[in-house]
């Protein structure tokens, strides 16, 4: 009803979208480079196989395996090249934190099905690397 009576002006929506981009201006974006769902393996995942995601940013790659564990997900990841890091999993309803070991390995348990992204802060880095949002 509100959309009919008082619709959102297109220029206001465009300005809101443009300002949203600035929320991570101090972070390097790691774009989704590969998703096993895009490789025609949807049927495989439906049979219990894990989903594989690869994010790429200059100087770092983040590989993540997403496995169904009951009603939640387990994310097991690897930083390439390997390095220790603080990692935050972000969802609309909250965050979870963990650390990657010196080999770049990390795990998140009990993650609800949601749209998520990872924020990776490596020791000595001037800014974090943030993955693009992805539904798991």
MODELLER restraints for C-alpha pairs under 7 A, 6 or more apart:
rsr = mdl.restraints
at = mdl.atoms
rsr.add(forms.Gaussian(group=physical.xy_distance, feature=features.Distance(at['CA:26:A'], at['CA:127:A']), mean=6.10, stdev=0.5))
rsr.add(forms.Gaussian(group=physical.xy_distance, feature=features.Distance(at['CA:27:A'], at['CA:127:A']), mean=5.47, stdev=0.5))
rsr.add(forms.Gaussian(group=physical.xy_distance, feature=features.Distance(at['CA:27:A'], at['CA:128:A']), mean=5.06, stdev=0.5))
rsr.add(forms.Gaussian(group=physical.xy_distance, feature=features.Distance(at['CA:27:A'], at['CA:129:A']), mean=5.51, stdev=0.5))
rsr.add(forms.Gaussian(group=physical.xy_distance, feature=features.Distance(at['CA:27:A'], at['CA:130:A']), mean=6.24, stdev=0.5))
rsr.add(forms.Gaussian(group=physical.xy_distance, feature=features.Distance(at['CA:28:A'], at['CA:128:A']), mean=6.30, stdev=0.5))
rsr.add(forms.Gaussian(group=physical.xy_distance, feature=features.Distance(at['CA:28:A'], at['CA:129:A']), mean=4.58, stdev=0.5))
rsr.add(forms.Gaussian(group=physical.xy_distance, feature=features.Distance(at['CA:28:A'], at['CA:130:A']), mean=6.03, stdev=0.5))
rsr.add(forms.Gaussian(group=physical.xy_distance, feature=features.Distance(at['CA:29:A'], at['CA:57:A']), mean=6.24, stdev=0.5))
rsr.add(forms.Gaussian(group=physical.xy_distance, feature=features.Distance(at['CA:29:A'], at['CA:129:A']), mean=5.82, stdev=0.5))
rsr.add(forms.Gaussian(group=physical.xy_distance, feature=features.Distance(at['CA:29:A'], at['CA:130:A']), mean=5.01, stdev=0.5))
rsr.add(forms.Gaussian(group=physical.xy_distance, feature=features.Distance(at['CA:29:A'], at['CA:131:A']), mean=5.70, stdev=0.5))
rsr.add(forms.Gaussian(group=physical.xy_distance, feature=features.Distance(at['CA:29:A'], at['CA:132:A']), mean=6.76, stdev=0.5))
rsr.add(forms.Gaussian(group=physical.xy_distance, feature=features.Distance(at['CA:30:A'], at['CA:55:A']), mean=5.34, stdev=0.5))
rsr.add(forms.Gaussian(group=physical.xy_distance, feature=features.Distance(at['CA:30:A'], at['CA:56:A']), mean=4.76, stdev=0.5))
rsr.add(forms.Gaussian(group=physical.xy_distance, feature=features.Distance(at['CA:30:A'], at['CA:57:A']), mean=4.31, stdev=0.5))
rsr.add(forms.Gaussian(group=physical.xy_distance, feature=features.Distance(at['CA:30:A'], at['CA:129:A']), mean=6.42, stdev=0.5))
rsr.add(forms.Gaussian(group=physical.xy_distance, feature=features.Distance(at['CA:30:A'], at['CA:130:A']), mean=5.75, stdev=0.5))
rsr.add(forms.Gaussian(group=physical.xy_distance, feature=features.Distance(at['CA:30:A'], at['CA:131:A']), mean=4.42, stdev=0.5))
rsr.add(forms.Gaussian(group=physical.xy_distance, feature=features.Distance(at['CA:30:A'], at['CA:132:A']), mean=6.20, stdev=0.5))
rsr.add(forms.Gaussian(group=physical.xy_distance, feature=features.Distance(at['CA:31:A'], at['CA:55:A']), mean=5.19, stdev=0.5))
rsr.add(forms.Gaussian(group=physical.xy_distance, feature=features.Distance(at['CA:31:A'], at['CA:56:A']), mean=5.42, stdev=0.5))
rsr.add(forms.Gaussian(group=physical.xy_distance, feature=features.Distance(at['CA:31:A'], at['CA:57:A']), mean=6.59, stdev=0.5))
rsr.add(forms.Gaussian(group=physical.xy_distance, feature=features.Distance(at['CA:31:A'], at['CA:131:A']), mean=5.97, stdev=0.5))
rsr.add(forms.Gaussian(group=physical.xy_distance, feature=features.Distance(at['CA:31:A'], at['CA:132:A']), mean=5.44, stdev=0.5))
rsr.add(forms.Gaussian(group=physical.xy_distance, feature=features.Distance(at['CA:32:A'], at['CA:54:A']), mean=5.95, stdev=0.5))
rsr.add(forms.Gaussian(group=physical.xy_distance, feature=features.Distance(at['CA:32:A'], at['CA:55:A']), mean=4.36, stdev=0.5))
rsr.add(forms.Gaussian(group=physical.xy_distance, feature=features.Distance(at['CA:32:A'], at['CA:56:A']), mean=6.55, stdev=0.5))
rsr.add(forms.Gaussian(group=physical.xy_distance, feature=features.Distance(at['CA:32:A'], at['CA:132:A']), mean=6.35, stdev=0.5))
rsr.add(forms.Gaussian(group=physical.xy_distance, feature=features.Distance(at['CA:33:A'], at['CA:54:A']), mean=5.52, stdev=0.5))
rsr.add(forms.Gaussian(group=physical.xy_distance, feature=features.Distance(at['CA:33:A'], at['CA:55:A']), mean=5.27, stdev=0.5))
rsr.add(forms.Gaussian(group=physical.xy_distance, feature=features.Distance(at['CA:33:A'], at['CA:56:A']), mean=6.14, stdev=0.5))
rsr.add(forms.Gaussian(group=physical.xy_distance, feature=features.Distance(at['CA:34:A'], at['CA:53:A']), mean=5.64, stdev=0.5))
rsr.add(forms.Gaussian(group=physical.xy_distance, feature=features.Distance(at['CA:34:A'], at['CA:54:A']), mean=4.99, stdev=0.5))
rsr.add(forms.Gaussian(group=physical.xy_distance, feature=features.Distance(at['CA:35:A'], at['CA:52:A']), mean=5.80, stdev=0.5))
rsr.add(forms.Gaussian(group=physical.xy_distance, feature=features.Distance(at['CA:35:A'], at['CA:53:A']), mean=4.65, stdev=0.5))
rsr.add(forms.Gaussian(group=physical.xy_distance, feature=features.Distance(at['CA:35:A'], at['CA:54:A']), mean=6.58, stdev=0.5))
rsr.add(forms.Gaussian(group=physical.xy_distance, feature=features.Distance(at['CA:36:A'], at['CA:51:A']), mean=5.80, stdev=0.5))
rsr.add(forms.Gaussian(group=physical.xy_distance, feature=features.Distance(at['CA:36:A'], at['CA:52:A']), mean=5.25, stdev=0.5))
rsr.add(forms.Gaussian(group=physical.xy_distance, feature=features.Distance(at['CA:36:A'], at['CA:53:A']), mean=6.64, stdev=0.5))
rsr.add(forms.Gaussian(group=physical.xy_distance, feature=features.Distance(at['CA:37:A'], at['CA:51:A']), mean=6.94, stdev=0.5))
rsr.add(forms.Gaussian(group=physical.xy_distance, feature=features.Distance(at['CA:45:A'], at['CA:51:A']), mean=6.39, stdev=0.5))
rsr.add(forms.Gaussian(group=physical.xy_distance, feature=features.Distance(at['CA:50:A'], at['CA:65:A']), mean=6.16, stdev=0.5))
rsr.add(forms.Gaussian(group=physical.xy_distance, feature=features.Distance(at['CA:50:A'], at['CA:66:A']), mean=5.45, stdev=0.5))
rsr.add(forms.Gaussian(group=physical.xy_distance, feature=features.Distance(at['CA:50:A'], at['CA:67:A']), mean=4.58, stdev=0.5))
rsr.add(forms.Gaussian(group=physical.xy_distance, feature=features.Distance(at['CA:51:A'], at['CA:65:A']), mean=5.63, stdev=0.5))
rsr.add(forms.Gaussian(group=physical.xy_distance, feature=features.Distance(at['CA:51:A'], at['CA:66:A']), mean=4.98, stdev=0.5))
rsr.add(forms.Gaussian(group=physical.xy_distance, feature=features.Distance(at['CA:51:A'], at['CA:67:A']), mean=6.48, stdev=0.5))
rsr.add(forms.Gaussian(group=physical.xy_distance, feature=features.Distance(at['CA:52:A'], at['CA:64:A']), mean=5.84, stdev=0.5))
rsr.add(forms.Gaussian(group=physical.xy_distance, feature=features.Distance(at['CA:52:A'], at['CA:65:A']), mean=4.63, stdev=0.5))
rsr.add(forms.Gaussian(group=physical.xy_distance, feature=features.Distance(at['CA:52:A'], at['CA:66:A']), mean=6.33, stdev=0.5))
rsr.add(forms.Gaussian(group=physical.xy_distance, feature=features.Distance(at['CA:53:A'], at['CA:63:A']), mean=5.83, stdev=0.5))
rsr.add(forms.Gaussian(group=physical.xy_distance, feature=features.Distance(at['CA:53:A'], at['CA:64:A']), mean=5.08, stdev=0.5))
rsr.add(forms.Gaussian(group=physical.xy_distance, feature=features.Distance(at['CA:53:A'], at['CA:65:A']), mean=6.34, stdev=0.5))
rsr.add(forms.Gaussian(group=physical.xy_distance, feature=features.Distance(at['CA:54:A'], at['CA:62:A']), mean=5.71, stdev=0.5))
rsr.add(forms.Gaussian(group=physical.xy_distance, feature=features.Distance(at['CA:54:A'], at['CA:63:A']), mean=4.53, stdev=0.5))
rsr.add(forms.Gaussian(group=physical.xy_distance, feature=features.Distance(at['CA:54:A'], at['CA:64:A']), mean=6.31, stdev=0.5))
rsr.add(forms.Gaussian(group=physical.xy_distance, feature=features.Distance(at['CA:55:A'], at['CA:61:A']), mean=5.69, stdev=0.5))
rsr.add(forms.Gaussian(group=physical.xy_distance, feature=features.Distance(at['CA:55:A'], at['CA:62:A']), mean=5.03, stdev=0.5))
rsr.add(forms.Gaussian(group=physical.xy_distance, feature=features.Distance(at['CA:55:A'], at['CA:63:A']), mean=6.45, stdev=0.5))
rsr.add(forms.Gaussian(group=physical.xy_distance, feature=features.Distance(at['CA:55:A'], at['CA:131:A']), mean=6.51, stdev=0.5))
rsr.add(forms.Gaussian(group=physical.xy_distance, feature=features.Distance(at['CA:56:A'], at['CA:62:A']), mean=6.45, stdev=0.5))
rsr.add(forms.Gaussian(group=physical.xy_distance, feature=features.Distance(at['CA:60:A'], at['CA:79:A']), mean=6.92, stdev=0.5))
rsr.add(forms.Gaussian(group=physical.xy_distance, feature=features.Distance(at['CA:60:A'], at['CA:80:A']), mean=5.66, stdev=0.5))
rsr.add(forms.Gaussian(group=physical.xy_distance, feature=features.Distance(at['CA:60:A'], at['CA:81:A']), mean=6.33, stdev=0.5))
rsr.add(forms.Gaussian(group=physical.xy_distance, feature=features.Distance(at['CA:61:A'], at['CA:79:A']), mean=5.88, stdev=0.5))
rsr.add(forms.Gaussian(group=physical.xy_distance, feature=features.Distance(at['CA:61:A'], at['CA:80:A']), mean=4.98, stdev=0.5))
rsr.add(forms.Gaussian(group=physical.xy_distance, feature=features.Distance(at['CA:62:A'], at['CA:77:A']), mean=6.95, stdev=0.5))
rsr.add(forms.Gaussian(group=physical.xy_distance, feature=features.Distance(at['CA:62:A'], at['CA:78:A']), mean=5.94, stdev=0.5))
rsr.add(forms.Gaussian(group=physical.xy_distance, feature=features.Distance(at['CA:62:A'], at['CA:79:A']), mean=4.87, stdev=0.5))
rsr.add(forms.Gaussian(group=physical.xy_distance, feature=features.Distance(at['CA:62:A'], at['CA:80:A']), mean=6.35, stdev=0.5))
rsr.add(forms.Gaussian(group=physical.xy_distance, feature=features.Distance(at['CA:63:A'], at['CA:77:A']), mean=5.44, stdev=0.5))
rsr.add(forms.Gaussian(group=physical.xy_distance, feature=features.Distance(at['CA:63:A'], at['CA:78:A']), mean=5.22, stdev=0.5))
rsr.add(forms.Gaussian(group=physical.xy_distance, feature=features.Distance(at['CA:63:A'], at['CA:79:A']), mean=6.50, stdev=0.5))
rsr.add(forms.Gaussian(group=physical.xy_distance, feature=features.Distance(at['CA:64:A'], at['CA:75:A']), mean=6.36, stdev=0.5))
rsr.add(forms.Gaussian(group=physical.xy_distance, feature=features.Distance(at['CA:64:A'], at['CA:76:A']), mean=5.62, stdev=0.5))
rsr.add(forms.Gaussian(group=physical.xy_distance, feature=features.Distance(at['CA:64:A'], at['CA:77:A']), mean=4.26, stdev=0.5))
rsr.add(forms.Gaussian(group=physical.xy_distance, feature=features.Distance(at['CA:64:A'], at['CA:78:A']), mean=6.58, stdev=0.5))
rsr.add(forms.Gaussian(group=physical.xy_distance, feature=features.Distance(at['CA:65:A'], at['CA:75:A']), mean=5.61, stdev=0.5))
rsr.add(forms.Gaussian(group=physical.xy_distance, feature=features.Distance(at['CA:65:A'], at['CA:76:A']), mean=5.19, stdev=0.5))
rsr.add(forms.Gaussian(group=physical.xy_distance, feature=features.Distance(at['CA:65:A'], at['CA:77:A']), mean=6.23, stdev=0.5))
rsr.add(forms.Gaussian(group=physical.xy_distance, feature=features.Distance(at['CA:66:A'], at['CA:73:A']), mean=6.41, stdev=0.5))
rsr.add(forms.Gaussian(group=physical.xy_distance, feature=features.Distance(at['CA:66:A'], at['CA:74:A']), mean=5.79, stdev=0.5))
rsr.add(forms.Gaussian(group=physical.xy_distance, feature=features.Distance(at['CA:66:A'], at['CA:75:A']), mean=4.75, stdev=0.5))
rsr.add(forms.Gaussian(group=physical.xy_distance, feature=features.Distance(at['CA:66:A'], at['CA:76:A']), mean=6.72, stdev=0.5))
rsr.add(forms.Gaussian(group=physical.xy_distance, feature=features.Distance(at['CA:67:A'], at['CA:73:A']), mean=5.51, stdev=0.5))
rsr.add(forms.Gaussian(group=physical.xy_distance, feature=features.Distance(at['CA:67:A'], at['CA:74:A']), mean=5.23, stdev=0.5))
rsr.add(forms.Gaussian(group=physical.xy_distance, feature=features.Distance(at['CA:67:A'], at['CA:75:A']), mean=6.58, stdev=0.5))
rsr.add(forms.Gaussian(group=physical.xy_distance, feature=features.Distance(at['CA:68:A'], at['CA:74:A']), mean=6.52, stdev=0.5))
rsr.add(forms.Gaussian(group=physical.xy_distance, feature=features.Distance(at['CA:72:A'], at['CA:110:A']), mean=5.22, stdev=0.5))
rsr.add(forms.Gaussian(group=physical.xy_distance, feature=features.Distance(at['CA:72:A'], at['CA:111:A']), mean=5.26, stdev=0.5))
rsr.add(forms.Gaussian(group=physical.xy_distance, feature=features.Distance(at['CA:72:A'], at['CA:112:A']), mean=4.67, stdev=0.5))
rsr.add(forms.Gaussian(group=physical.xy_distance, feature=features.Distance(at['CA:72:A'], at['CA:113:A']), mean=6.14, stdev=0.5))
rsr.add(forms.Gaussian(group=physical.xy_distance, feature=features.Distance(at['CA:73:A'], at['CA:109:A']), mean=6.63, stdev=0.5))
rsr.add(forms.Gaussian(group=physical.xy_distance, feature=features.Distance(at['CA:73:A'], at['CA:110:A']), mean=5.73, stdev=0.5))
rsr.add(forms.Gaussian(group=physical.xy_distance, feature=features.Distance(at['CA:73:A'], at['CA:111:A']), mean=4.87, stdev=0.5))
rsr.add(forms.Gaussian(group=physical.xy_distance, feature=features.Distance(at['CA:73:A'], at['CA:112:A']), mean=6.10, stdev=0.5))
rsr.add(forms.Gaussian(group=physical.xy_distance, feature=features.Distance(at['CA:73:A'], at['CA:113:A']), mean=6.64, stdev=0.5))
rsr.add(forms.Gaussian(group=physical.xy_distance, feature=features.Distance(at['CA:74:A'], at['CA:108:A']), mean=5.66, stdev=0.5))
rsr.add(forms.Gaussian(group=physical.xy_distance, feature=features.Distance(at['CA:74:A'], at['CA:109:A']), mean=4.65, stdev=0.5))
rsr.add(forms.Gaussian(group=physical.xy_distance, feature=features.Distance(at['CA:74:A'], at['CA:110:A']), mean=6.15, stdev=0.5))
rsr.add(forms.Gaussian(group=physical.xy_distance, feature=features.Distance(at['CA:74:A'], at['CA:111:A']), mean=6.29, stdev=0.5))
rsr.add(forms.Gaussian(group=physical.xy_distance, feature=features.Distance(at['CA:75:A'], at['CA:107:A']), mean=5.50, stdev=0.5))
rsr.add(forms.Gaussian(group=physical.xy_distance, feature=features.Distance(at['CA:75:A'], at['CA:108:A']), mean=5.04, stdev=0.5))
rsr.add(forms.Gaussian(group=physical.xy_distance, feature=features.Distance(at['CA:75:A'], at['CA:109:A']), mean=6.62, stdev=0.5))
rsr.add(forms.Gaussian(group=physical.xy_distance, feature=features.Distance(at['CA:76:A'], at['CA:106:A']), mean=5.85, stdev=0.5))
rsr.add(forms.Gaussian(group=physical.xy_distance, feature=features.Distance(at['CA:76:A'], at['CA:107:A']), mean=4.40, stdev=0.5))
rsr.add(forms.Gaussian(group=physical.xy_distance, feature=features.Distance(at['CA:76:A'], at['CA:108:A']), mean=6.54, stdev=0.5))
rsr.add(forms.Gaussian(group=physical.xy_distance, feature=features.Distance(at['CA:77:A'], at['CA:105:A']), mean=5.64, stdev=0.5))
rsr.add(forms.Gaussian(group=physical.xy_distance, feature=features.Distance(at['CA:77:A'], at['CA:106:A']), mean=5.14, stdev=0.5))
rsr.add(forms.Gaussian(group=physical.xy_distance, feature=features.Distance(at['CA:77:A'], at['CA:107:A']), mean=6.16, stdev=0.5))
rsr.add(forms.Gaussian(group=physical.xy_distance, feature=features.Distance(at['CA:78:A'], at['CA:104:A']), mean=5.19, stdev=0.5))
rsr.add(forms.Gaussian(group=physical.xy_distance, feature=features.Distance(at['CA:78:A'], at['CA:105:A']), mean=4.55, stdev=0.5))
rsr.add(forms.Gaussian(group=physical.xy_distance, feature=features.Distance(at['CA:78:A'], at['CA:106:A']), mean=6.43, stdev=0.5))
rsr.add(forms.Gaussian(group=physical.xy_distance, feature=features.Distance(at['CA:79:A'], at['CA:104:A']), mean=4.63, stdev=0.5))
rsr.add(forms.Gaussian(group=physical.xy_distance, feature=features.Distance(at['CA:79:A'], at['CA:105:A']), mean=6.56, stdev=0.5))
rsr.add(forms.Gaussian(group=physical.xy_distance, feature=features.Distance(at['CA:82:A'], at['CA:102:A']), mean=6.61, stdev=0.5))
rsr.add(forms.Gaussian(group=physical.xy_distance, feature=features.Distance(at['CA:82:A'], at['CA:103:A']), mean=4.78, stdev=0.5))
rsr.add(forms.Gaussian(group=physical.xy_distance, feature=features.Distance(at['CA:82:A'], at['CA:104:A']), mean=4.30, stdev=0.5))
rsr.add(forms.Gaussian(group=physical.xy_distance, feature=features.Distance(at['CA:83:A'], at['CA:101:A']), mean=6.91, stdev=0.5))
rsr.add(forms.Gaussian(group=physical.xy_distance, feature=features.Distance(at['CA:83:A'], at['CA:102:A']), mean=4.92, stdev=0.5))
rsr.add(forms.Gaussian(group=physical.xy_distance, feature=features.Distance(at['CA:83:A'], at['CA:103:A']), mean=5.61, stdev=0.5))
rsr.add(forms.Gaussian(group=physical.xy_distance, feature=features.Distance(at['CA:83:A'], at['CA:104:A']), mean=4.60, stdev=0.5))
rsr.add(forms.Gaussian(group=physical.xy_distance, feature=features.Distance(at['CA:84:A'], at['CA:100:A']), mean=4.97, stdev=0.5))
rsr.add(forms.Gaussian(group=physical.xy_distance, feature=features.Distance(at['CA:84:A'], at['CA:101:A']), mean=4.83, stdev=0.5))
rsr.add(forms.Gaussian(group=physical.xy_distance, feature=features.Distance(at['CA:84:A'], at['CA:102:A']), mean=4.43, stdev=0.5))
rsr.add(forms.Gaussian(group=physical.xy_distance, feature=features.Distance(at['CA:84:A'], at['CA:103:A']), mean=6.81, stdev=0.5))
rsr.add(forms.Gaussian(group=physical.xy_distance, feature=features.Distance(at['CA:84:A'], at['CA:104:A']), mean=5.47, stdev=0.5))
rsr.add(forms.Gaussian(group=physical.xy_distance, feature=features.Distance(at['CA:84:A'], at['CA:122:A']), mean=6.33, stdev=0.5))
rsr.add(forms.Gaussian(group=physical.xy_distance, feature=features.Distance(at['CA:85:A'], at['CA:99:A']), mean=5.62, stdev=0.5))
rsr.add(forms.Gaussian(group=physical.xy_distance, feature=features.Distance(at['CA:85:A'], at['CA:100:A']), mean=5.01, stdev=0.5))
rsr.add(forms.Gaussian(group=physical.xy_distance, feature=features.Distance(at['CA:85:A'], at['CA:120:A']), mean=6.38, stdev=0.5))
rsr.add(forms.Gaussian(group=physical.xy_distance, feature=features.Distance(at['CA:85:A'], at['CA:121:A']), mean=5.44, stdev=0.5))
rsr.add(forms.Gaussian(group=physical.xy_distance, feature=features.Distance(at['CA:85:A'], at['CA:122:A']), mean=4.30, stdev=0.5))
rsr.add(forms.Gaussian(group=physical.xy_distance, feature=features.Distance(at['CA:85:A'], at['CA:123:A']), mean=6.33, stdev=0.5))
rsr.add(forms.Gaussian(group=physical.xy_distance, feature=features.Distance(at['CA:86:A'], at['CA:98:A']), mean=6.23, stdev=0.5))
rsr.add(forms.Gaussian(group=physical.xy_distance, feature=features.Distance(at['CA:86:A'], at['CA:99:A']), mean=4.54, stdev=0.5))
rsr.add(forms.Gaussian(group=physical.xy_distance, feature=features.Distance(at['CA:86:A'], at['CA:100:A']), mean=6.37, stdev=0.5))
rsr.add(forms.Gaussian(group=physical.xy_distance, feature=features.Distance(at['CA:86:A'], at['CA:120:A']), mean=5.89, stdev=0.5))
rsr.add(forms.Gaussian(group=physical.xy_distance, feature=features.Distance(at['CA:86:A'], at['CA:121:A']), mean=5.21, stdev=0.5))
rsr.add(forms.Gaussian(group=physical.xy_distance, feature=features.Distance(at['CA:86:A'], at['CA:122:A']), mean=6.45, stdev=0.5))
rsr.add(forms.Gaussian(group=physical.xy_distance, feature=features.Distance(at['CA:87:A'], at['CA:97:A']), mean=5.79, stdev=0.5))
rsr.add(forms.Gaussian(group=physical.xy_distance, feature=features.Distance(at['CA:87:A'], at['CA:98:A']), mean=5.38, stdev=0.5))
rsr.add(forms.Gaussian(group=physical.xy_distance, feature=features.Distance(at['CA:87:A'], at['CA:99:A']), mean=5.52, stdev=0.5))
rsr.add(forms.Gaussian(group=physical.xy_distance, feature=features.Distance(at['CA:87:A'], at['CA:100:A']), mean=6.99, stdev=0.5))
rsr.add(forms.Gaussian(group=physical.xy_distance, feature=features.Distance(at['CA:87:A'], at['CA:118:A']), mean=6.68, stdev=0.5))
rsr.add(forms.Gaussian(group=physical.xy_distance, feature=features.Distance(at['CA:87:A'], at['CA:119:A']), mean=5.57, stdev=0.5))
rsr.add(forms.Gaussian(group=physical.xy_distance, feature=features.Distance(at['CA:87:A'], at['CA:120:A']), mean=4.64, stdev=0.5))
rsr.add(forms.Gaussian(group=physical.xy_distance, feature=features.Distance(at['CA:87:A'], at['CA:121:A']), mean=6.41, stdev=0.5))
rsr.add(forms.Gaussian(group=physical.xy_distance, feature=features.Distance(at['CA:88:A'], at['CA:95:A']), mean=6.58, stdev=0.5))
rsr.add(forms.Gaussian(group=physical.xy_distance, feature=features.Distance(at['CA:88:A'], at['CA:96:A']), mean=5.71, stdev=0.5))
rsr.add(forms.Gaussian(group=physical.xy_distance, feature=features.Distance(at['CA:88:A'], at['CA:97:A']), mean=4.45, stdev=0.5))
rsr.add(forms.Gaussian(group=physical.xy_distance, feature=features.Distance(at['CA:88:A'], at['CA:98:A']), mean=6.48, stdev=0.5))
rsr.add(forms.Gaussian(group=physical.xy_distance, feature=features.Distance(at['CA:88:A'], at['CA:118:A']), mean=5.65, stdev=0.5))
rsr.add(forms.Gaussian(group=physical.xy_distance, feature=features.Distance(at['CA:88:A'], at['CA:119:A']), mean=5.09, stdev=0.5))
rsr.add(forms.Gaussian(group=physical.xy_distance, feature=features.Distance(at['CA:88:A'], at['CA:120:A']), mean=6.67, stdev=0.5))
rsr.add(forms.Gaussian(group=physical.xy_distance, feature=features.Distance(at['CA:89:A'], at['CA:95:A']), mean=5.45, stdev=0.5))
rsr.add(forms.Gaussian(group=physical.xy_distance, feature=features.Distance(at['CA:89:A'], at['CA:96:A']), mean=5.14, stdev=0.5))
rsr.add(forms.Gaussian(group=physical.xy_distance, feature=features.Distance(at['CA:89:A'], at['CA:97:A']), mean=6.23, stdev=0.5))
rsr.add(forms.Gaussian(group=physical.xy_distance, feature=features.Distance(at['CA:89:A'], at['CA:116:A']), mean=6.71, stdev=0.5))
rsr.add(forms.Gaussian(group=physical.xy_distance, feature=features.Distance(at['CA:89:A'], at['CA:117:A']), mean=5.87, stdev=0.5))
rsr.add(forms.Gaussian(group=physical.xy_distance, feature=features.Distance(at['CA:89:A'], at['CA:118:A']), mean=4.66, stdev=0.5))
rsr.add(forms.Gaussian(group=physical.xy_distance, feature=features.Distance(at['CA:89:A'], at['CA:119:A']), mean=6.51, stdev=0.5))
rsr.add(forms.Gaussian(group=physical.xy_distance, feature=features.Distance(at['CA:90:A'], at['CA:96:A']), mean=6.79, stdev=0.5))
rsr.add(forms.Gaussian(group=physical.xy_distance, feature=features.Distance(at['CA:90:A'], at['CA:116:A']), mean=5.49, stdev=0.5))
rsr.add(forms.Gaussian(group=physical.xy_distance, feature=features.Distance(at['CA:90:A'], at['CA:117:A']), mean=5.39, stdev=0.5))
rsr.add(forms.Gaussian(group=physical.xy_distance, feature=features.Distance(at['CA:90:A'], at['CA:118:A']), mean=6.18, stdev=0.5))
rsr.add(forms.Gaussian(group=physical.xy_distance, feature=features.Distance(at['CA:91:A'], at['CA:114:A']), mean=6.89, stdev=0.5))
rsr.add(forms.Gaussian(group=physical.xy_distance, feature=features.Distance(at['CA:91:A'], at['CA:115:A']), mean=6.21, stdev=0.5))
rsr.add(forms.Gaussian(group=physical.xy_distance, feature=features.Distance(at['CA:91:A'], at['CA:116:A']), mean=4.89, stdev=0.5))
rsr.add(forms.Gaussian(group=physical.xy_distance, feature=features.Distance(at['CA:99:A'], at['CA:106:A']), mean=6.24, stdev=0.5))
rsr.add(forms.Gaussian(group=physical.xy_distance, feature=features.Distance(at['CA:100:A'], at['CA:106:A']), mean=4.57, stdev=0.5))
rsr.add(forms.Gaussian(group=physical.xy_distance, feature=features.Distance(at['CA:113:A'], at['CA:136:A']), mean=5.51, stdev=0.5))
rsr.add(forms.Gaussian(group=physical.xy_distance, feature=features.Distance(at['CA:114:A'], at['CA:135:A']), mean=5.61, stdev=0.5))
rsr.add(forms.Gaussian(group=physical.xy_distance, feature=features.Distance(at['CA:114:A'], at['CA:136:A']), mean=5.68, stdev=0.5))
rsr.add(forms.Gaussian(group=physical.xy_distance, feature=features.Distance(at['CA:115:A'], at['CA:133:A']), mean=6.27, stdev=0.5))
rsr.add(forms.Gaussian(group=physical.xy_distance, feature=features.Distance(at['CA:115:A'], at['CA:134:A']), mean=5.24, stdev=0.5))
rsr.add(forms.Gaussian(group=physical.xy_distance, feature=features.Distance(at['CA:115:A'], at['CA:135:A']), mean=3.98, stdev=0.5))
rsr.add(forms.Gaussian(group=physical.xy_distance, feature=features.Distance(at['CA:115:A'], at['CA:136:A']), mean=6.10, stdev=0.5))
rsr.add(forms.Gaussian(group=physical.xy_distance, feature=features.Distance(at['CA:116:A'], at['CA:133:A']), mean=5.35, stdev=0.5))
rsr.add(forms.Gaussian(group=physical.xy_distance, feature=features.Distance(at['CA:116:A'], at['CA:134:A']), mean=5.49, stdev=0.5))
rsr.add(forms.Gaussian(group=physical.xy_distance, feature=features.Distance(at['CA:116:A'], at['CA:135:A']), mean=6.23, stdev=0.5))
rsr.add(forms.Gaussian(group=physical.xy_distance, feature=features.Distance(at['CA:117:A'], at['CA:131:A']), mean=5.44, stdev=0.5))
rsr.add(forms.Gaussian(group=physical.xy_distance, feature=features.Distance(at['CA:117:A'], at['CA:132:A']), mean=5.93, stdev=0.5))
rsr.add(forms.Gaussian(group=physical.xy_distance, feature=features.Distance(at['CA:117:A'], at['CA:133:A']), mean=4.72, stdev=0.5))
rsr.add(forms.Gaussian(group=physical.xy_distance, feature=features.Distance(at['CA:117:A'], at['CA:134:A']), mean=6.42, stdev=0.5))
rsr.add(forms.Gaussian(group=physical.xy_distance, feature=features.Distance(at['CA:118:A'], at['CA:130:A']), mean=5.67, stdev=0.5))
rsr.add(forms.Gaussian(group=physical.xy_distance, feature=features.Distance(at['CA:118:A'], at['CA:131:A']), mean=5.34, stdev=0.5))
rsr.add(forms.Gaussian(group=physical.xy_distance, feature=features.Distance(at['CA:119:A'], at['CA:128:A']), mean=6.34, stdev=0.5))
rsr.add(forms.Gaussian(group=physical.xy_distance, feature=features.Distance(at['CA:119:A'], at['CA:129:A']), mean=5.73, stdev=0.5))
rsr.add(forms.Gaussian(group=physical.xy_distance, feature=features.Distance(at['CA:119:A'], at['CA:130:A']), mean=4.39, stdev=0.5))
rsr.add(forms.Gaussian(group=physical.xy_distance, feature=features.Distance(at['CA:119:A'], at['CA:131:A']), mean=6.57, stdev=0.5))
rsr.add(forms.Gaussian(group=physical.xy_distance, feature=features.Distance(at['CA:120:A'], at['CA:128:A']), mean=5.40, stdev=0.5))
rsr.add(forms.Gaussian(group=physical.xy_distance, feature=features.Distance(at['CA:120:A'], at['CA:129:A']), mean=5.07, stdev=0.5))
rsr.add(forms.Gaussian(group=physical.xy_distance, feature=features.Distance(at['CA:120:A'], at['CA:130:A']), mean=6.25, stdev=0.5))
rsr.add(forms.Gaussian(group=physical.xy_distance, feature=features.Distance(at['CA:121:A'], at['CA:127:A']), mean=6.95, stdev=0.5))
rsr.add(forms.Gaussian(group=physical.xy_distance, feature=features.Distance(at['CA:121:A'], at['CA:128:A']), mean=4.54, stdev=0.5))
rsr.add(forms.Gaussian(group=physical.xy_distance, feature=features.Distance(at['CA:121:A'], at['CA:129:A']), mean=6.48, stdev=0.5))
